[in-house]
Amino acid sequence: MSYYSCYFLKQMYLTFKGRIDDRYSSIALCCETVEDAPTIPYAETPEETLKNIIDKWRQIREESIRYGNTPPPGGASFACSKCPLYRKDEWESDGLIHEISLAIYPSPCQCRCIYCHVYETYDNVTPNSRTAEAYERLFGILESIKESGMLAPDFAWQVTCGEISIHPYKKRFLELVEGRPTLFFTNGFRYDEGIAQHLHENPKSALFLSIDAGLPETWHKVKGVNNFKTVLSNLTKYYHQSARDGQIRLKYIVLPGINDTWEDYVSLINIARSLKVQTVEISRDHVIKSSMNQGERTTLVSAAAYLLALCQKNGITVALYDLNYTLEEQEQMQKLAEEILQRGLPD
């Protein structure tokens, strides 16, 4: 059936995000930052919360189908119609949950990335009764969802809350995701045996690092900490404990004028090769995504195109995603990369 929708709605993708210890806690049906994006508040019980999630998803899907051939914003009035990911396509859904992202706070992280301001907004986990009660409520909801029969056969977790290796609830998270494909977001500052064991036992699981640099000095500039060699050493340990090649995944947030040097890109390729990385995600600073002018967008696309060309030359698959770059930007990037490869890359 052809109508306006998006990948996240099709997958019934759930994002548990923001502070979980205040009255504004919510669960989102995507991870976009569109104003009034569809969210579901926590209810009194886990069962009621799950019912509200399903009801909200069905409501949005029904409205999307009802206005199926009307380009936004002419038909649907809800926030999805204002989102660049909301597009007309053949959308078929099985009505099951395919992915849950756990981006909840307060959670600890040692990084001070120049593009991230979460640490300024959300304190680290503090041992008080309100935080503990909030986490118990969260795990109650997540366990209820696990037992509901609503998880798709290919269901996967994303653990994106701060730095999992130092999280005080790390053991609970590892118990929650046991036996299921899981993507662990990490800064790589610390090697953790429990996460390594999960990778070893679950070939479909992976470790995900936004590396954003190829050189130690660039890493220090972007991450705010001078420990690049330690991070590479920890990634190597994870690689040797993993069940197969490709369980280490890298993302590169292109920051023009900061980390887009040829030297950084070449070093990144060498790192990817040594860790048998099969896919590199090329991303951007999402904080300024909507405020960039055309000149800034052109500069970004050009900088990213050089990285794309280098990855293609070295046989490394690149993930761009609509979430990171619009279809128009992706087309421009692909075209530039082809031209760069035709001219020949620098030595």
SULCORSUL-V418865 format. One record per backbone hydrogen bond with DSSP energy under -1.0 kcal/mol. CO is the residue of the C=O (numbers start at 0). NH is the residue of the N-H. Records with the same first field share a line. If there is no record, write none. Layout:
# SULCORSUL-V418865
CO = NH + NH
This chain:
# SULCORSUL-V418865
0 = 90
2 = 88
4 = 86
5 = 9
6 = 10
7 = 12
10 = 97
13 = 100
14 = 27
15 = 102
17 = 104
21 = 24
25 = 16
26 = 39
27 = 14
33 = 36
37 = 28
39 = 26
44 = 48
45 = 49
46 = 50
47 = 51
48 = 52
49 = 53
50 = 54
51 = 55
52 = 56
53 = 57
54 = 58
55 = 59
56 = 60
57 = 61
58 = 62
59 = 63
60 = 64
61 = 65
62 = 66
64 = 67
66 = 69
70 = 73
77 = 80
78 = 81
79 = 82
82 = 85
86 = 4
88 = 2 + 90
96 = 151
97 = 155
98 = 13
99 = 157
100 = 15
101 = 159
102 = 17
104 = 19
107 = 162
112 = 115
117 = 120 + 121
125 = 127
127 = 131
128 = 132
129 = 133
130 = 134
131 = 135
132 = 136
133 = 137
134 = 138
135 = 139
136 = 140
137 = 141
138 = 142
139 = 143
140 = 144
141 = 145
142 = 146
144 = 147
149 = 96
151 = 154
155 = 99
156 = 182
157 = 101
158 = 184
159 = 161
162 = 165
163 = 166
166 = 169
168 = 172
169 = 173
170 = 174
171 = 175
172 = 176
176 = 179
180 = 156
181 = 205
182 = 158
183 = 207
191 = 195
192 = 196
193 = 197
194 = 198
195 = 199
196 = 200
197 = 201
201 = 204
205 = 183
206 = 248
207 = 185
208 = 210 + 250
214 = 218
215 = 219
216 = 220
217 = 221
218 = 222
219 = 223
221 = 113
222 = 111
224 = 226
226 = 230
227 = 231
228 = 232
229 = 233
230 = 234
231 = 235
232 = 236
233 = 237
234 = 238
235 = 239
236 = 240
237 = 241
246 = 206
248 = 208
249 = 280
250 = 210 + 211
251 = 282
254 = 257 + 258
260 = 264
261 = 265
262 = 266
263 = 267
264 = 268
265 = 269
266 = 270
267 = 271
268 = 272
269 = 273
270 = 274
271 = 276
272 = 275
277 = 316
278 = 249
279 = 318
280 = 251
282 = 253
292 = 296
293 = 297
294 = 298
295 = 299
296 = 300
297 = 301
298 = 302
299 = 303
300 = 304
301 = 305
302 = 306
303 = 307
304 = 308
305 = 309
306 = 310
307 = 311
308 = 312
309 = 313
310 = 315
311 = 314
316 = 279
318 = 281
320 = 324
325 = 329
326 = 330
327 = 331
328 = 332
329 = 333
330 = 334
331 = 335
332 = 336
333 = 337
334 = 338
335 = 339
336 = 340
337 = 341
338 = 342
339 = 343
